[in-house]
Amino acid sequence: MKNLFSIGGFTAYIFIVFLNSMTDLGHKIILQNTILKAYEGSELIILTAIVNALILLPFILLFLPAGYLSDKYPKAKIVQYASLLAVGITSLILLAYVMGWFWVAFALTFLLAAQSAIYGPAKYGLIKEMVGKKRLTAANSMVQSVTIVAILAGGIVYSIFFEALYVEGLKDSGEILQHSYPLGFALIIASVVEFLFAMGLTKRVNSQKCSFKHLKKDFSLRELSSQVKSLTHSSEVWLSIIGLSLFWGIAQLVGAVFGAHLKSTLGIENTVVINGLLALIGVGIIVGAWLVSRMSKRFVELGFIALGAFGVGVSLLLIPMLESLVAIGFTLFLYGLFAGFFIVPLNTLIQLVTPKQRMGKVLAGNNFMQYLFMFGFLVVTTLFAYLGLDSTSLFYVVATIALVGFLFTLKHLVHEMIQLLLRFAFGLFYHVDVAGVENFKRQKGVLLLGNHLSFLDWAFIQIAISRPIRFVIDRHFYNLWYFKPFLKFFGAIPISSRGGKHALKSVEEALNNGDVVVLFPEGTLSRNGQFSKFQKGFEIPAANAQDAVIIPFYLRGLWEGKFSHAEDKIKAKSLKDIAVDFGKPMPITSSAVEVKEAVMKLSTHSWCRYIERAKSIPKTWIEEAKKVGSKLSIADSTGVELSGYKFMTAVLLMRKKFKTLFGDEQNIGLIVPTSAGGSIANMATLTLGRTIVNLNYSSGTASLKHAIELAEIKQVVTSIQFITKLKAKGFNLEEALEGVELIYLEEVKKTISKFEQLSTFAQAKFLPSFLLSWLCVKSVPTTHTAAILFSSGSEGTPKGIELSHQNIVGNIKQFINVINPN
């Protein structure tokens, strides 16, 4: 989300949203608190509902003018002029406070709300203009969260000061308001600052007025009816608006009766406590919006809508049953959390599917419907209170409405909800990296073709994209009683060698219906983690499919999992890094050979992306060594056996000594045997961010000397014992190493004390890997040269090859993808 603030004008826009919400709420809180202190019972509920109704009524009456202004004039300018109007209105509100004119302040609530209604569509229409489609969900989450923060701040801060200014025992509404007059200055200051930010917004946002000729001034009831009817042209937009309207209607009722509920059931009149508890709803919405944003990076997670509706209904059902403030507060937080799940995806969906030229009217229509429902719920609240229905009964009424809404939502979004739960469950155990989802832009039939590594391939493909997927599956598995209901529900297509024609016909029909169908052209799970022959069977239904495309895909990281055909000794205990890559659409008539070639290219791109984000060699090693722990990590022919902890201890001890010996030299030569000691020396050098150059002693004096000069090596790490053995075998390196500082491992080892060994072992064993990396590994770019290899020189002078951390880590990962050392 931090990238949003790099967009010109977005910071100013967020401050405007915050201040406007806080100002509107501040006046409302002052009036509601006054009513709470001055009135009781049904009268308290009715007056509270009327205050809220006065805030809503302008949004209903000004629906058409607000939409017209937003579509015709620059949205940033509308925000600026409306902010200036707020300064004048808050000045009148201050006068009413000072004079103790309760009913005048009551009426000015309508004017303050009218100001918000005029520029509401322009304010929200600016979001898409500023951030674009890609960051729309994140921007909506931010705006929703900031709005809630403003409500939290306004509700609590204004209530704290209200209680501080309130004189105990006062029951006259005018006198109570008169004692609260200093709060009127806060409203004016907030309005002035909002206007200043609005002036800055017009300079940073290039918001052009609409040039469409069909825009006309028509604020009649016929036009209103036409505008509302136009919202029904898109079922997605219309159902989203109805869902949001129901939720905010319920929210208005909850806000209107909650204070009376606490006063009548628990005897609580302190407005700070009441508004503090209501603020927990806002905290929950912020958390919910953040979670939705986190899980909607690639597409809008519509499954949150059904989950949110269920949670809202259950929370409302629990509130009147509770008598503990802690329990009530926790339930209100959950109510807000599920509300965030519900409203953020719906708001995003409306903005996503609405054309820019109609955005103002659609958002104004959205506001109109929401405020109409909220107004209606407040009218019902007033009517029920007048008839003597208490707050507890009202909570049960709205809980029932919410749960009925959940059943309706579930009917339309059951697939999306199950997909969400699937993504969440797999997300607990796997990190799934997805690329190429932009290739699913067009709503047409898609035949997905790619490699088949494990029995979980279907889950990771579904996790990767938002559209429901129909899998072609072996009839043997399809007919298993514990799988069949699930597979049938999701429209899986069974196939067998005997009934292949019928299955292929089903694939053709699915593609023509615009479905996404997954077929594994290899025909079976991979037996070795590599590609096998792509069968031509898919070409038959593809040839007759109309307006469909093939999208190739590649799965990486599942071969060494428990659900593949890999040998047990190859399988890793847990998989963390899974990749799903989708290629560009191909003609539906593409051959099996062409599709396989496309999938193979995707595999190359997938590995390149993995290598680009991989950590450096020593950081990767520390993570893996910590996992090995007390088990065997390394052994050599001399009989040395080291566990993960002991190997880490040896490397870190050697690193500490090397740090003082190496000085500023970057390239460090090594002449060490292929042993545990040689591995320790290499890894210790890498932890210091140096480049290792393992020199080939058998290449001859001239070649060795040339390599040292070419790599600009001034220091060589070696072993006295190893040099002696080489000399005995006829390899005299004295001439080649002339002028080079030799660092002998035996001498370094002598300088290590027992205390250093014990303390370093304790670090290796007890410190987490991330902390060890931070303390003991120098951070270097993974494109940095990790090692230089020299050729033998058999065809002339030795040639040096530079290998980066990415090169080496990538080769290791590809190797263990087939043969896992674990």
C-alpha positions in Angstrom: 0.0 0.0 0.0 2.9 2.4 0.6 3.3 2.7 -3.2 -0.1 4.4 -3.3 1.3 7.4 -1.6 3.8 7.9 -4.4 0.9 8.7 -6.7 0.4 12.4 -7.2 -2.4 13.8 -5.0 -3.2 10.6 -3.2 -1.8 11.8 0.1 -3.8 15.0 0.0 -6.9 12.9 -1.0 -6.5 10.6 2.0 -6.3 13.7 4.4 -9.5 15.1 2.8 -11.3 11.8 3.3 -10.1 11.7 6.9 -11.1 15.3 7.8 -14.4 15.2 6.0 -15.5 12.0 7.8 -14.3 13.3 11.1 -16.1 16.6 10.8 -19.4 15.1 9.8 -19.1 12.5 12.6 -18.0 15.0 15.1 -21.1 17.1 14.9 -23.3 14.0 15.0 -21.5 12.6 18.0 -22.0 15.8 19.9 -25.7 15.8 19.2 -26.1 12.1 20.0 -24.2 12.4 23.3 -26.5 15.3 24.2 -29.6 13.3 23.4 -28.2 10.3 25.4 -27.8 12.6 28.5 -31.1 14.4 28.1 -33.6 11.7 27.1 -34.7 8.1 28.0 -36.3 5.0 26.5 -38.2 5.2 23.3 -37.7 9.0 23.0 -33.9 8.4 23.1 -34.1 5.8 20.3 -36.4 8.0 18.2 -34.3 11.2 18.5 -31.1 9.3 17.8 -32.7 7.8 14.7 -33.9 11.3 13.5 -30.4 12.7 13.8 -29.0 9.9 11.7 -31.9 10.4 9.2 -31.1 14.1 8.8 -27.6 13.0 7.8 -29.0 10.6 5.2 -31.8 12.6 3.7 -29.6 15.0 1.6 -27.9 12.0 0.0 -31.3 10.8 -1.2 -32.6 14.3 -2.3 -29.4 15.3 -4.0 -28.7 12.0 -5.8 -29.3 13.3 -9.3 -27.5 16.7 -9.0 -24.5 15.0 -7.3 -24.1 12.5 -10.1 -24.6 15.2 -12.8 -21.9 17.4 -11.2 -19.4 14.6 -10.9 -19.8 13.5 -14.5 -19.8 17.1 -16.0 -17.1 18.9 -14.0 -13.6 18.1 -12.8 -14.0 16.0 -9.7 -11.1 17.7 -7.9 -12.7 21.1 -8.3 -16.0 19.8 -6.9 -14.1 18.6 -3.8 -12.5 22.0 -3.4 -15.7 24.0 -3.6 -17.6 21.6 -1.3 -14.8 21.8 1.2 -15.1 25.6 1.3 -18.8 25.3 1.8 -18.1 23.1 4.9 -16.2 26.0 6.5 -19.3 28.2 6.4 -21.6 25.5 7.7 -19.4 24.6 10.7 -19.2 28.3 11.6 -23.0 28.4 11.9 -22.9 25.2 14.0 -20.4 26.9 16.4 -22.9 29.8 16.8 -25.7 27.3 17.6 -23.5 25.7 20.3 -22.6 29.0 21.9 -26.2 30.1 22.0 -27.5 26.8 23.2 -29.8 26.5 20.2 -30.3 22.7 20.3 -32.9 22.5 17.5 -31.0 24.9 15.3 -27.9 22.6 15.7 -30.2 19.7 15.0 -31.3 21.3 11.7 -27.8 22.3 10.6 -27.0 18.6 10.6 -29.0 18.5 7.4 -26.9 21.2 5.8 -23.6 19.6 6.7 -24.8 16.3 5.3 -25.9 18.1 2.1 -22.4 19.4 1.6 -21.0 15.8 1.8 -23.7 14.5 -0.5 -22.9 17.1 -3.2 -19.3 16.0 -3.6 -19.5 12.3 -2.5 -19.6 10.8 -6.0 -16.7 13.1 -7.1 -14.7 12.2 -4.1 -15.0 8.4 -4.7 -14.8 8.7 -8.5 -11.3 10.2 -8.1 -10.0 6.9 -6.7 -10.0 5.1 -10.1 -8.7 8.2 -11.9 -5.7 8.5 -9.6 -4.6 4.8 -9.1 -6.0 2.9 -12.1 -7.4 -0.6 -12.1 -4.4 -2.5 -11.0 -4.2 -0.9 -7.5 -8.0 -0.3 -7.1 -8.5 -2.9 -4.4 -5.6 -1.6 -2.4 -6.8 2.0 -2.8 -10.3 1.1 -1.7 -9.0 -0.7 1.3 -6.9 2.3 2.2 -9.9 4.7 1.8 -12.2 2.4 3.7 -9.6 2.1 6.5 -8.9 5.8 6.7 -12.7 6.5 6.8 -13.0 4.1 9.7 -10.0 5.6 11.5 -11.7 9.0 11.2 -14.8 7.5 12.7 -12.8 5.9 15.5 -11.0 9.2 16.2 -14.1 11.3 16.0 -16.2 9.0 18.1 -13.7 8.6 20.9 -12.0 12.1 20.9 -15.2 14.1 20.7 -16.8 11.9 23.4 -13.8 12.4 25.7 -14.0 16.1 25.4 -17.8 16.1 25.6 -17.6 14.2 28.9 -14.9 16.6 30.2 -17.1 19.6 29.4 -20.4 18.0 30.6 -21.7 19.1 34.0 -23.1 16.2 35.9 -26.8 16.4 36.5 -27.7 18.6 33.5 -30.7 17.3 31.6 -31.6 20.3 29.4 -30.4 19.7 25.8 -29.7 23.4 25.2 -27.6 23.8 28.3 -25.7 20.6 27.6 -24.9 21.8 24.1 -23.9 25.2 25.4 -21.3 23.7 27.7 -19.9 21.8 24.6 -19.2 25.0 22.5 -15.4 24.6 22.4 -15.9 21.5 20.2 -17.3 23.8 17.6 -13.9 25.3 17.0 -12.5 21.9 16.4 -15.1 21.4 13.6 -14.1 24.7 12.0 -10.4 24.0 12.1 -10.9 20.6 10.5 -12.9 22.1 7.7 -10.3 24.8 7.0 -7.5 22.2 6.8 -9.7 20.0 4.6 -10.1 23.0 2.2 -6.4 23.6 2.1 -5.7 20.0 1.1 -8.5 20.2 -1.5 -6.7 23.2 -3.1 -3.5 21.2 -3.3 -5.4 18.3 -4.8 -6.6 20.3 -7.8 -2.9 21.1 -8.7 -1.8 17.4 -8.6 -4.7 15.5 -10.1 -5.5 15.9 -13.8 -9.2 15.3 -13.4 -10.9 16.4 -16.7 -14.6 17.2 -17.0 -16.8 14.9 -19.0 -17.4 16.0 -22.6 -20.2 13.6 -23.4 -23.1 15.5 -25.1 -25.8 13.2 -23.6 -25.3 14.7 -20.2 -28.3 16.9 -19.3 -29.8 18.7 -16.4 -32.9 16.6 -15.5 -33.6 16.3 -11.8 -37.2 15.0 -12.1 -38.7 11.9 -10.6 -38.8 10.3 -14.1 -35.0 10.9 -14.4 -34.5 9.5 -10.9 -36.4 6.4 -11.8 -34.4 6.1 -15.0 -31.1 6.5 -13.2 -32.0 3.8 -10.6 -33.2 1.5 -13.4 -29.9 2.0 -15.3 -28.1 0.5 -12.3 -29.8 -2.8 -13.0 -28.2 -3.2 -16.5 -25.3 -4.9 -14.9 -26.3 -7.7 -12.5 -22.9 -7.5 -10.8 -23.3 -3.8 -10.1 -26.9 -4.1 -9.1 -26.4 -7.0 -6.6 -23.3 -5.3 -5.2 -25.3 -2.1 -4.6 -28.1 -4.0 -2.9 -25.7 -5.9 -0.7 -23.9 -2.7 0.4 -27.3 -0.9 1.0 -28.5 -3.7 3.2 -25.3 -3.7 5.2 -25.3 0.0 5.8 -29.0 0.0 6.6 -28.3 -2.6 9.3 -25.3 -0.6 10.5 -27.5 2.5 10.9 -29.9 0.6 13.0 -27.1 -0.8 15.2 -25.6 2.6 15.7 -29.0 4.1 16.6 -30.0 1.5 19.2 -26.6 0.5 20.7 -26.4 3.4 23.2 -30.0 2.8 24.3 -29.3 -0.9 24.6 -26.4 -0.4 27.0 -28.3 2.2 29.0 -31.4 0.0 29.4 -29.7 -3.4 29.9 -26.4 -2.6 31.7 -27.1 0.9 33.0 -24.2 2.5 31.2 -24.5 6.2 30.2 -20.8 7.2 29.8 -20.5 8.2 26.1 -16.8 7.4 26.0 -17.5 3.8 26.9 -20.4 3.6 24.4 -18.5 5.2 21.5 -15.4 3.3 22.5 -17.2 0.0 22.1 -18.6 1.2 18.8 -15.1 2.1 17.7 -14.1 -1.5 17.9 -16.4 -2.0 14.9 -14.1 0.4 13.0 -11.0 -1.4 14.2 -12.5 -4.7 12.9 -13.3 -3.1 9.5 -9.7 -1.9 9.2 -8.4 -5.3 9.9 -10.9 -6.9 7.6 -10.1 -4.4 4.8 -6.4 -5.1 5.2 -6.9 -8.9 5.0 -9.0 -8.5 1.9 -6.3 -6.3 0.3 -3.6 -8.9 1.2 -5.5 -11.7 -0.4 -6.7 -9.8 -3.4 -3.4 -9.0 -5.0 -4.2 -10.7 -8.3 -7.9 -10.3 -8.4 -10.9 -9.4 -6.3 -11.6 -12.2 -3.8 -15.5 -12.4 -4.1 -15.5 -15.3 -1.6 -15.0 -12.8 1.2 -18.5 -11.4 0.5 -20.3 -14.6 1.5 -18.0 -15.2 4.5 -18.5 -11.6 5.6 -22.3 -11.8 5.4 -22.3 -15.0 7.5 -20.0 -13.4 10.2 -22.1 -10.2 10.3 -25.3 -12.2 10.9 -23.8 -14.3 13.7 -22.2 -11.4 15.4 -25.5 -9.4 15.6 -27.2 -12.5 16.9 -24.7 -12.7 19.8 -24.7 -9.1 20.9 -28.1 -9.0 22.8 -27.2 -12.3 24.5 -24.1 -10.9 26.2 -23.8 -9.1 29.5 -20.0 -8.6 29.7 -18.5 -5.4 28.2 -15.4 -7.4 27.2 -17.5 -10.0 25.4 -19.6 -7.3 23.7 -16.5 -5.4 22.7 -14.9 -8.6 21.1 -18.2 -9.4 19.3 -18.3 -5.9 17.9 -14.8 -6.2 16.7 -15.7 -9.5 14.9 -18.8 -7.7 13.5 -16.5 -5.1 12.0 -14.0 -7.6 10.8 -16.7 -9.5 8.8 -18.1 -6.2 7.6 -14.7 -5.4 6.1 -14.8 -8.7 4.3 -18.2 -7.8 2.9 -18.0 -4.2 1.9 -14.4 -3.9 0.4 -14.9 -6.5 -2.4 -18.4 -5.1 -3.3 -17.1 -1.5 -3.6 -14.2 -2.7 -5.7 -16.4 -4.8 -8.0 -18.6 -1.8 -8.7 -15.7 0.4 -9.7 -14.0 -2.3 -11.6 -16.9 -3.2 -14.0 -18.2 0.4 -14.4 -17.0 2.4 -17.5 -15.2 5.6 -16.7 -17.8 7.8 -18.4 -20.6 6.3 -16.2 -18.6 6.2 -13.0 -20.1 9.3 -11.4 -23.7 8.3 -12.0 -23.1 4.7 -10.9 -21.4 5.8 -7.7 -24.1 8.4 -7.1 -26.7 5.7 -7.6 -24.8 3.5 -5.2 -24.8 6.2 -2.6 -28.5 6.9 -3.3 -29.5 3.3 -2.7 -27.4 3.0 0.4 -28.8 6.1 1.9 -32.3 5.1 0.9 -31.9 1.8 2.7 -30.3 3.5 5.7 -33.1 6.0 5.9 -35.6 3.2 5.6 -34.0 1.2 8.4 -34.1 4.3 10.6 -37.7 4.9 9.8 -38.4 1.3 10.8 -36.3 1.8 14.0 -38.4 4.9 14.9 -41.6 3.0 14.1 -40.6 0.0 16.2 -39.5 2.2 19.1 -42.8 4.1 18.9 -44.6 0.8 19.1 -42.6 -0.2 22.2 -40.2 -2.7 20.7 -37.0 -2.7 22.8 -33.4 -2.6 21.6 -32.8 -6.4 22.2 -35.7 -7.3 19.8 -34.3 -4.9 17.2 -30.9 -6.7 17.3 -32.6 -10.0 16.6 -34.5 -8.5 13.7 -31.4 -7.2 11.9 -29.5 -10.5 12.7 -32.3 -12.4 10.9 -32.1 -10.0 7.9 -28.3 -10.4 7.8 -28.5 -14.2 7.9 -31.1 -14.3 5.1 -28.8 -12.1 3.1 -26.0 -14.6 3.7 -28.1 -17.4 2.3 -28.8 -15.4 -0.8 -25.1 -14.5 -1.2 -24.1 -18.1 -0.7 -26.4 -19.2 -3.5 -24.7 -16.9 -5.9 -21.1 -17.1 -4.6 -20.7 -20.6 -3.2 -17.9 -21.5 -5.7 -16.1 -18.3 -4.8 -16.4 -18.9 -1.1 -15.0 -22.4 -1.4 -12.2 -21.1 -3.6 -11.3 -18.5 -0.9 -11.2 -21.1 1.8 -9.1 -23.3 -0.5 -6.6 -20.5 -1.1 -6.5 -19.7 2.6 -5.9 -23.3 3.6 -3.1 -23.8 1.1 -1.7 -20.4 1.9 -1.0 -21.6 5.4 1.5 -24.2 4.1 2.7 -22.9 0.7 3.9 -19.8 -0.8 2.4 -19.7 -4.3 4.0 -17.4 -6.9 1.8 -16.7 -9.8 2.6 -15.0 -13.1 0.6 -14.4 -16.3 -2.9 -13.9 -14.8 -3.3 -10.8 -17.0 -3.8 -13.3 -19.9 -7.3 -14.1 -18.6 -8.7 -10.7 -19.3 -11.3 -11.7 -21.9 -14.3 -13.6 -20.7 -14.1 -16.4 -23.3 -13.6 -20.2 -23.3 -10.1 -21.1 -22.2 -8.4 -24.5 -22.6 -5.5 -24.7 -20.0 -2.8 -27.1 -21.0 0.4 -27.8 -19.1 2.6 -30.2 -17.1 1.3 -32.7 -14.5 3.5 -33.2 -11.4 1.2 -34.1 -8.5 -2.3 -34.9 -7.3 -2.5 -31.3 -6.0 -2.0 -29.6 -9.4 -5.7 -28.8 -9.6 -5.7 -26.9 -6.3 -2.7 -24.7 -7.2 -4.2 -23.9 -10.7 -7.5 -22.9 -9.1 -5.7 -20.8 -6.4 -3.9 -18.9 -9.1 -6.9 -17.5 -11.0 -10.3 -16.2 -10.1 -12.5 -17.9 -12.7 -14.0 -21.2 -11.8 -12.2 -24.1 -13.4 -13.5 -27.4 -14.9 -10.9 -30.2 -14.7 -10.7 -33.2 -17.0 -10.1 -36.1 -14.6 -9.7 -39.8 -14.9 -13.0 -41.5 -14.5 -11.6 -44.0 -12.0 -10.9 -41.1 -9.5 -14.1 -39.3 -10.5 -16.2 -42.3 -9.5 -14.7 -42.7 -6.0 -17.6 -42.1 -3.6 -15.7 -39.6 -1.4 -14.6 -37.5 -4.4 -17.6 -37.7 -6.7 -19.9 -35.2 -5.0 -17.2 -32.6 -4.7 -16.0 -33.1 -8.3 -19.5 -33.1 -9.7 -20.3 -29.8 -7.9 -17.3 -28.1 -9.5 -18.2 -29.4 -12.9 -15.2 -31.8 -13.4 -15.3 -33.8 -16.7 -14.6 -37.5 -16.3 -12.6 -39.2 -19.1 -11.5 -42.8 -19.8 -10.0 -44.8 -22.6 -13.4 -46.3 -23.5 -15.5 -43.1 -23.2 -13.0 -40.6 -24.5 -15.3 -39.3 -27.3 -18.0 -38.3 -24.9 -15.6 -36.6 -22.5 -14.0 -34.6 -25.4 -17.5 -33.6 -26.5 -18.1 -32.3 -23.0 -14.8 -30.3 -23.2 -16.0 -28.8 -26.5 -19.3 -27.7 -25.0 -17.7 -26.2 -22.0 -15.3 -24.1 -24.1 -18.2 -22.9 -26.2 -20.0 -21.9 -23.0 -17.1 -19.7 -22.1 -15.8 -22.0 -19.3 -12.1 -22.5 -18.3 -11.1 -26.2 -18.8 -7.9 -27.8 -17.6 -6.5 -30.8 -19.4 -3.1 -32.4 -18.8 -1.9 -33.4 -22.3 0.7 -35.7 -20.9 -2.2 -38.0 -19.9 -0.7 -39.1 -16.6 1.4 -37.9 -13.7 5.1 -37.3 -14.4 7.2 -40.3 -13.4 10.5 -38.3 -13.3 9.6 -34.7 -12.8 10.3 -33.9 -16.5 8.2 -33.4 -19.5 6.8 -36.4 -21.4 5.1 -36.5 -24.7 2.0 -34.2 -25.1 -0.8 -36.3 -26.5 -3.0 -35.0 -29.4 -6.3 -35.8 -27.8 -7.1 -32.2 -26.9 -6.9 -31.1 -30.5 -10.2 -32.8 -31.3 -12.5 -30.7 -29.0 -10.3 -27.6 -29.7 -10.9 -27.8 -33.4 -14.7 -27.4 -33.0 -14.6 -24.8 -30.2 -15.8 -21.3 -31.1 -14.3 -18.1 -29.7 -11.9 -19.9 -27.3 -8.2 -19.9 -26.8 -5.5 -22.1 -25.4 -3.4 -20.8 -22.5 -0.3 -22.9 -21.6 0.7 -23.2 -18.0 3.8 -24.5 -16.1 3.8 -25.8 -12.5 7.1 -25.6 -10.6 8.0 -27.0 -7.2 5.5 -29.8 -6.8 7.6 -32.7 -8.0 9.4 -33.2 -4.7 6.1 -33.1 -2.7 4.3 -35.9 -1.0 1.6 -36.2 -3.7 3.8 -36.9 -6.7 5.2 -40.1 -8.1 8.7 -39.2 -6.8 10.6 -41.7 -4.8 10.2 -41.3 -1.0 13.9 -40.4 -0.6 13.5 -37.6 -3.1 10.4 -36.1 -1.4 10.9 -33.1 0.9 9.1 -33.0 4.2 7.5 -29.7 3.3 7.1 -27.5 0.3 7.1 -23.7 0.6 7.9 -22.3 -2.9 5.4 -23.2 -5.6 5.0 -21.4 -8.9 2.2 -21.3 -11.4 3.0 -19.5 -14.7 0.5 -18.8 -17.4 1.6 -18.0 -21.0 0.0 -15.8 -23.6 -3.1 -17.0 -25.3 -2.5 -19.3 -28.3 -4.9 -20.1 -31.2 -7.4 -22.8 -30.2 -6.1 -24.8 -33.2 -2.5 -25.0 -31.9 -0.9 -28.5 -32.1 0.4 -30.6 -29.3 4.0 -29.9 -30.4 3.4 -26.1 -30.4 1.8 -26.2 -26.9 4.6 -28.3 -25.5 7.1 -25.8 -26.8 5.2 -23.0 -25.2 5.1 -24.8 -21.9 8.9 -25.5 -22.0 9.5 -21.8 -22.6 7.3 -21.0 -19.6 9.5 -23.4 -17.5 12.5 -21.3 -18.4 10.8 -18.1 -17.5 9.6 -19.6 -14.2 13.1 -20.6 -13.2 14.5 -17.2 -14.1 11.9 -15.5 -11.9 12.7 -17.9 -9.0 16.5 -17.2 -9.4 15.9 -13.4 -9.5 14.2 -13.4 -6.1 16.4 -16.1 -4.5 18.6 -15.1 -1.5 22.4 -15.2 -1.6 24.2 -18.5 -1.1 25.2 -17.9 2.6 21.7 -16.7 3.6 20.1 -19.7 1.9 22.6 -22.0 3.5 21.9 -20.7 7.0 18.1 -21.4 6.5 18.8 -24.9 5.4 21.4 -25.6 8.0 19.0 -24.6 10.8 16.5 -27.1 9.4 19.1 -29.9 9.4 19.8 -29.0 13.1 21.4 -31.9 15.0 21.2 -34.3 12.0 24.2 -35.0 9.7 25.0 -32.2 7.5 28.5 -32.9 6.0 31.0 -35.8 6.1 34.3 -36.5 4.2 36.7 -39.4 3.6 38.9 -38.5 6.6 36.1 -39.5 8.9 34.9 -36.0 9.8 31.1 -35.9 10.4 29.4 -32.6 11.3 25.7 -31.9 12.1 24.0 -28.8 10.9 24.7 -26.9 14.1 28.4 -28.0 14.3 28.9 -27.1 10.6 27.4 -23.6 11.2 29.6 -23.2 14.3 32.7 -24.0 12.3 31.8 -21.6 9.5 30.9 -18.7 11.8 34.1 -19.2 13.8 36.2 -19.2 10.7 34.2 -16.2 9.3 35.2 -14.2 12.4 38.9 -14.9 12.0 38.8 -14.3 8.2 37.2 -10.9 8.7 40.3 -9.6 10.3 42.7 -11.3 8.0 41.2 -10.5 4.6 41.3 -6.7 4.9 39.8 -5.0 1.8 40.5 -7.8 -0.7 37.4 -8.9 -2.7 38.7 -12.0 -4.6 40.0 -14.7 -2.2 41.9 -17.7 -3.6 41.4 -21.1 -2.1 43.6 -24.2 -2.4 41.8 -26.7 -0.2 40.8 -30.3 -0.5 37.2 -31.5 -1.3 36.5 -32.0 2.4 34.6 -30.6 5.4 37.4 -28.2 6.0 37.3 -27.0 2.4 33.6 -26.5 2.6 33.9 -24.5 5.8 36.6 -22.2 4.3 34.4 -21.6 1.2 31.3 -20.8 3.1 33.0 -18.6 5.6 34.5 -16.5 2.8 31.0 -16.2 1.2 29.4 -15.0 4.4 31.8 -12.0 4.3 30.5 -11.0 0.8 33.8 -12.0 -0.8 34.3 -13.9 -4.1 35.7 -17.4 -3.8 38.3 -18.5 -6.4 39.1 -22.2 -6.0 42.4 -22.6 -7.8 43.3 -25.7 -9.8 46.7 -26.9 -8.4 47.0 -29.5 -11.2 46.8 -27.1 -14.0 50.6 -26.3 -13.8 52.6 -23.4 -12.5 52.1 -21.1 -15.5 48.3 -21.6 -15.6 48.0 -21.2 -11.9 50.0 -18.0 -11.9 48.0 -16.6 -14.8 44.7 -17.3 -12.9 46.0 -15.6 -9.8 47.0 -12.5 -11.8 43.8 -12.4 -13.8 41.6 -12.6 -10.7 43.8 -10.1 -8.9 44.3 -12.5 -6.0 46.4 -11.2 -3.1 45.5 -13.8 -0.5 45.1 -17.6 -0.7 43.4 -19.7 2.0 45.0 -23.2 2.1 46.2 -25.9 4.5 49.7 -26.8 5.6 48.8 -30.5 5.6 47.3 -30.2 2.1 50.2 -28.3 0.6 52.6 -30.9 2.1 50.6 -33.8 0.5 50.6 -32.0 -2.8 54.4 -31.5 -2.7 54.8 -35.2 -2.0 52.8 -36.0 -5.1 55.0 -33.7 -7.2 52.9 -30.5 -7.1 55.2 -27.8 -6.0 53.2 -24.6 -5.7 55.9 -22.3 -4.3 56.7 -20.5 -7.6 53.0 -20.0 -8.5 52.2 -18.6 -5.0 55.2 -16.3 -4.9 54.1 -12.8 -3.7 50.8 -14.0 -2.4 49.8 -14.0 1.3 49.0 -17.5 2.4 46.4 -18.1 5.2 46.8 -21.5 6.7 43.6 -23.1 8.2 45.6 -24.9 10.9 47.0 -21.6 12.2 43.6 -19.9 12.2 42.1 -22.8 14.1 44.8 -22.4 16.9 43.5 -18.9 17.6 40.0 -20.1 18.4 39.3 -20.4 22.2 37.0 -22.8 23.9 34.7 -19.9 25.0 34.4 -18.8 21.3 33.4 -22.3 20.3 30.7 -22.6 23.0 29.2 -19.2 22.5 29.2 -19.6 18.7 27.5 -23.0 19.0 24.9 -21.4 21.2 24.2 -18.8 18.6 24.0 -21.4 15.9 21.5 -23.5 17.8 19.3 -20.9 19.5 19.2 -17.8 17.3 16.6 -17.8 14.5 17.9 -18.0 11.0 16.8 -14.5 10.1 18.8 -13.1 13.0 21.8 -15.2 12.3 21.7 -13.9 8.7 21.5 -10.3 9.8 24.4 -10.7 12.3 26.7 -12.9 10.4 26.1 -12.5 6.7 27.1 -9.5 4.7 24.2 -8.5 2.4 25.2 -8.4 -1.3 23.1 -8.3 -4.4 22.4 -11.8 -5.7 23.8 -10.6 -9.1 27.1 -10.1 -7.3 29.9 -12.6 -8.4 30.0 -15.4 -5.8 32.7 -17.5 -7.5 35.2 -17.5 -10.3 36.0 -20.8 -12.0 39.0 -21.2 -14.2 39.3 -23.7 -17.1 42.2 -26.2 -17.0 44.2 -24.3 -19.6 44.5 -27.4 -21.8 43.6 -25.3 -24.8 45.8 -22.3 -23.9 45.7 -19.9 -21.0 43.0 -20.6 -18.4 39.7 -18.6 -18.9 37.8 -17.3 -15.9 34.0 -17.8 -15.6 32.1 -15.6 -13.2 29.2 -17.2 -11.4 26.7 -15.0 -9.5 24.8 -16.1 -6.4 21.7 -16.4 -8.7 23.6 -18.8 -11.0 24.7 -21.1 -8.2 21.5 -21.1 -6.2 19.5 -21.7 -9.4 21.6 -24.7 -10.3 21.2 -26.1 -6.8 17.5 -25.7 -6.8 17.1 -27.3 -10.3 19.3 -30.2 -9.2 17.3 -31.0 -6.0 14.1 -30.5 -7.9 14.9 -34.0 -9.4 17.3 -35.5 -6.8 16.7 -34.1 -3.3 19.6 -34.7 -1.0 17.2 -34.9 1.9 
